[in-house]
């Protein structure tokens, strides 16, 4: 993540930690929970080490830890406020096989490789070429990379509804949750301008990932991309 991207994230999410878990449900009409269940279902069941990038308050991190009690799960985020909340959750829930670190997703590194790396709502903010290269170096051979984020709907009518909903959030939601005002106003343009989906697929192929899949969600308003860490000489059969 470049300094410009990091500054954008800081500006958007500053002061939102206490209401984040509620807002991702409220702001997506409950779709976030369904999307995260899909992410969880894709995590290999025999995983012993999983890395959750842009973990936020640990929603996905704790879901993986609950599903795989024998797995060591590490959450990484650049927002300290969110990490403090995640660590407090771990203490309250007495979950001992999770760990939370303050770091950039593009730069974090570990000596011991992972079976799976997940990331939700990260792609549109990330330097995807650098991120993909970094993740490849942290995955075991055939380890799975799972990425999820918003996408702008291709259908014009759905796009109109999408824009209208954000107008409601801007005018009404901002009154009740002023700390989210910046996100309500700036996120639509970030998503609209983002080319993360084709860019990520291209980066995965360039880095030697194989068995790349794309799952479109809720009339094209989000997507989940997966790819396996193949050997450098392995061609991508989907390319």
N, C-alpha and C positions, 0 to 999 in steps of 0.2 A: 504494500500500500504506500503510495507516494505521500509526501507531506500534504499536498493539496487534498488528496482523498482522505487522509487522516483528519485534517482540519474540518472537512465536510461532515464526517462522522461525529466529531466532537461537537460541532455546532448543532447538528440535528438532535443528538441524544443527550446532551447535557441536562441533568436534572430530571430525567425521566425514569430512573431506575425503580423508584417505589411503585410506579404504576405500569411498568412495562408488561408484566405478565397479564394484567387485566386488558391492557390496550391491544395486545396482539390478538386476543380473542374477540374483543369488542370491535376492533377496527377491521377485522376480516370476517365478521359475522360467524365466528366459530370455525372458519375454514382452517385456521392455523393449526388447531388441534388435529384435524383430519390429515393435514399435510405432514405434520410431524409423525403421525402414526405410520404414514407411508414410508417416511425416512427410516423409522425404527424397524419396519418390516424388512428393509433392504440390508440392514446391518448383519453380516454373517454371524450365525448363532454360535459358532465355535471360536469367536474372537476372544483373545485374552488381553489385547491392548487396542484401545480406540481413542482417537484424537478428535475432539469437537472444536473446530475453529469458529471464531465469532460466536462463542458460546453464550454471550449475554449473561442473563441471570441463571443459566444452567438448565433451561427447560429440556432440551434434547439430551444434555449430559446426564441428568438424573434419570431420564426415561431409559437411556441405555444401561445405566448402572442398575436400575431396577430389573430390567429384563435379563441382564447378564451379571448376576451377583459375583461371579468369579473373574470378572473382567476389570482391569484397571483402566479407568476412563479419565482423560485429561482434557479440561476445557481451557481454551485460550481466548483472550479478548483484549482489546486496547482500551476499553472503558473501565477504569478502576471502580467506579461507582457500581457497575453491574457485577463485577467480580466480588466486591464486598458483600453484596446481597447473596450471591451464589455460595460463598463460603459460609455465611450465616445459615443458609438453608441446610448445607451439609452437616453443620454442627447440630442444628435443631432436629434433623431427621436421623442423626447418628449414622450417616453414610460415610464409611471410612475408605472406600475404594475409588473415591474421586479426588481430583486435584485441580486447582485452578491457578493459571499463570497469566501474568500481564505481559503481552507481547503482540507484535504484529504477525498476522498470519503468513505473510510473505517471507518473514525472516526467522521465525521460530525454528529450532532444530533440536533433535533428540538423537542420542546414540543408539537406543534400542528401537527397532522399527515397529510399525503398527499394522494390525490386520485391516483396519478400516479408518478412514478420515471422513468426517462429516462437516458440512458447513451450511447453515441456513441464513438467508438474507445477506450473505457476504458478497456474492459475485458482482453485483452492480457497483460496489465500492472498490473492488480489488484490481490490482495489476495482475490480470489473469495469466499471462505468460510466465511471470515470475512466480506466482502462486502455484501454478501447475508443476513447474520444475521443482519447486521446493517440496511439494507434497509427494512427488514421485520419489524423491530421495528419502522420504520418511516412511514409505510404505514397503511392506514385504512384497516379494514377487507374487503376483495375482491378488495383492491387497486391493481393496475396493475404495474408490473415491466417490463420495455422494455430495452433490451440490444442489441447493434449492434456493429459488428466489422468485420475486415477482416478475412478470412479463406484461408488456402492454398488449391488450387483446387485439387480434387481427380483424375480428368482426366489427364493422363500423357501429352497429347498434349496441353491442356489448361495450365498445369503447366509449360511446356516449353515456351509457349507464355508469361506467367506471369513473368518468370525469364528473358526472353529476354527484356521485357519492362523495367524492373528495370535496366538492363544493359545499356539501352539507357538513362535512367534517371541519372545513375551514370556517364556516359561518356559525355553526352550532357547537361542534365539538370543542372548538377553541375557547368558547366561553366557560365550559365546565372543566376543561383540561388545558389551561393556558400553557403549561410546560410542553405540550405537544404541538403548539401552534406552528412552530418552524417546520416540523415534519409534515403536518397537514398541508402546508403551502408549498414546500419544496420537493417532497417525495414524488408527487405525480410527474414533475418534469424530469427528475432523475430516472424514473422508470421508463418514461416515454423516450428519452434520449439514449438509454442504455442498449448496447448491442451484446450484452454479456452472453446470451445463449449461443449464437454462432461463433463468437470469439472463444468461448470456453471449449466448444467442440473442436475447433481448429487447434487450440492449444493442446488439448488432450491427444489428438492425433499426432501432432508434431513431437510430443514428448514420449510417444510410444505406448500410450494407453490403448487397450483393446476392449472389445465387447462394449462399446459405448452405446448407451441407451438414453432416450429422451422421453419423459412422460409429461404430457401437458395436463394441467390441472384447472378445474373450474373455468370452463369456456375460455381457456387461453390466458388466464390472469396470473398464472404461475407455472413453474416447471421444475422437474427434478431430473438432473443429469447424473448418470453413473458411468464409471469407467474402471477397468481393472489395470493394474500396473503390470504390463507385459514386459518381457525382456526387450532390449533395444532392437533386436533383430526381428521381433515378432511383428508382422504387418497387422493393421487393423482391418478385420474382415468386413467391417461396416463402412469403411471409407471408400 
